Amino acid sequence: METKTMNIKIEKAKTSKIDKVDFDNLAFGNVFTDHMLVCDYKNGSWNIPEIIPYQPISLDPSAKIFHYGQSIFEGMKAYKDENNDIWLFRPLDNCKRLNISAKRMAIPEIPEDYFMEGLTALLKLEKDWIPQTPGSSLYIRPFIFASGTGFHASPADEYKFIIAFAPSGAYFSGKVKVLIEEKYSRSANGGVGYAKAGGNYAGQFYPTQLALEKGYNQVIWTDDNTHEFIEEAGAMNIFVRINDTLVTAPTSDRILDGITRKSILKIAKDEGIAVEERKITVSEIVEAAKNGSLKEMFGAGTAAVISPISAFGFRDVDYDLPEIGDNYASLLKKRITDIQYNRAEDKFGWRVKV
Ligand SMILES: *Cc1c(COP(=O)(O)O)cnc(C)c1O
């Protein structure tokens, strides 16, 4: 990646934790690297980012993040190939989406070069933390929150932008059983569903807990108005295969514009798979399950890439999906991960070398 140097100050950690980490048994997102990038917004502008040892943050109890929830984040990964080269996948799209989220939550936008150069500098410093075991990667969590103080319900005047890394193993969620949700909603027209806002996740936890108690792993969100259309699978975009056509819900105010989703659409078209971006009704899915035309359902997102669904529940009836050998989920997952790990030609120009 071309980077003009921005003079990012680096304060190195006195000791490294890397020898204590079992890289062959990494879970997802609970081990953190030695350093983090921190960038403060004060007096109306973003300071130059700095890299410091990974450490807790001290905040005033009246910091607005605690009271009014101004908090947004991104999720992305860095991959190491056989030659120890490091790759990112469509990173500018994450930066642009962070700023879309920022705008909606009245958070000041982060300059693209601060994001990209800060991320690159931190990756170069932490390159030994990028795991190489198959399927594993360095999970990257950029986030911004309101650190400014005061109980007045208005946007804060100070913010922190932080990037932290978590080396993570392959995300084998297994096949998931999902519940089509008709009471609770993840998002609404005119709301913040399209933003990667922390509060969107908080609002999902309770209905998801209820689904877990009923024996499901995840919730399928439907539209808030009629609950007739399926929209997302937990915090992933949703794909449905009816006969040989791959269908996904169109992005909107209510649906997050996933980078995995739009990459899968491109790859599927390239594979000659018939693809439709259109509203999907619950009754259509139920009908398709009954008459055997429903072949696959899966969620798509950075963490798991593709998460196949084995069954869905709707109004106290469970509908099983068939096990098909040459399924789209495996084909598409292989094609996208081969690009991410530099194992295949990158015909769409998505890969960025660090
Ligand atoms: C992050 C996220 C996704 C997936 O987006 P990717 O860019 O593919 O990781 C989908 N839905 C929701 C609600 C999300 O927060």
The ligand as an SDF file (V2000), in Angstrom:
LIG
                    3D

 15 15  0  0  0  0  0  0  0  0999 V2000
  -21.2090   -5.8080   10.2370 C   0  0  0  0  0  0  0  0  0  0  0  0
  -22.5780   -6.2480    9.8800 C   0  0  0  0  0  0  0  0  0  0  0  0
  -22.8290   -7.0330    8.7350 C   0  0  0  0  0  0  0  0  0  0  0  0
  -21.7440   -7.5960    7.8610 C   0  0  0  0  0  0  0  0  0  0  0  0
  -20.9540   -6.6250    7.2320 O   0  0  0  0  0  0  0  0  0  0  0  0
  -19.5380   -7.0430    6.6190 P   0  0  0  0  0  0  0  0  0  0  0  0
  -19.0340   -5.7730    6.0320 O   0  0  0  0  0  0  0  0  0  0  0  0
  -19.7870   -8.0720    5.6040 O   0  0  0  0  0  0  0  0  0  0  0  0
  -18.7170   -7.5500    7.7460 O   0  0  0  0  0  0  0  0  0  0  0  0
  -24.1490   -7.3440    8.4300 C   0  0  0  0  0  0  0  0  0  0  0  0
  -25.1580   -6.9230    9.2110 N   0  0  0  0  0  0  0  0  0  0  0  0
  -24.9610   -6.1740   10.3200 C   0  0  0  0  0  0  0  0  0  0  0  0
  -26.1180   -5.7330   11.1220 C   0  0  0  0  0  0  0  0  0  0  0  0
  -23.6610   -5.8190   10.6960 C   0  0  0  0  0  0  0  0  0  0  0  0
  -23.4690   -5.0950   11.7970 O   0  0  0  0  0  0  0  0  0  0  0  0
  1  2  1  0
  2  3  1  0
  2 14  2  0
  3  4  1  0
  3 10  2  0
  4  5  1  0
  5  6  1  0
  6  7  2  0
  6  8  1  0
  6  9  1  0
 10 11  1  0
 11 12  2  0
 12 13  1  0
 12 14  1  0
 14 15  1  0
M  END
$$$$
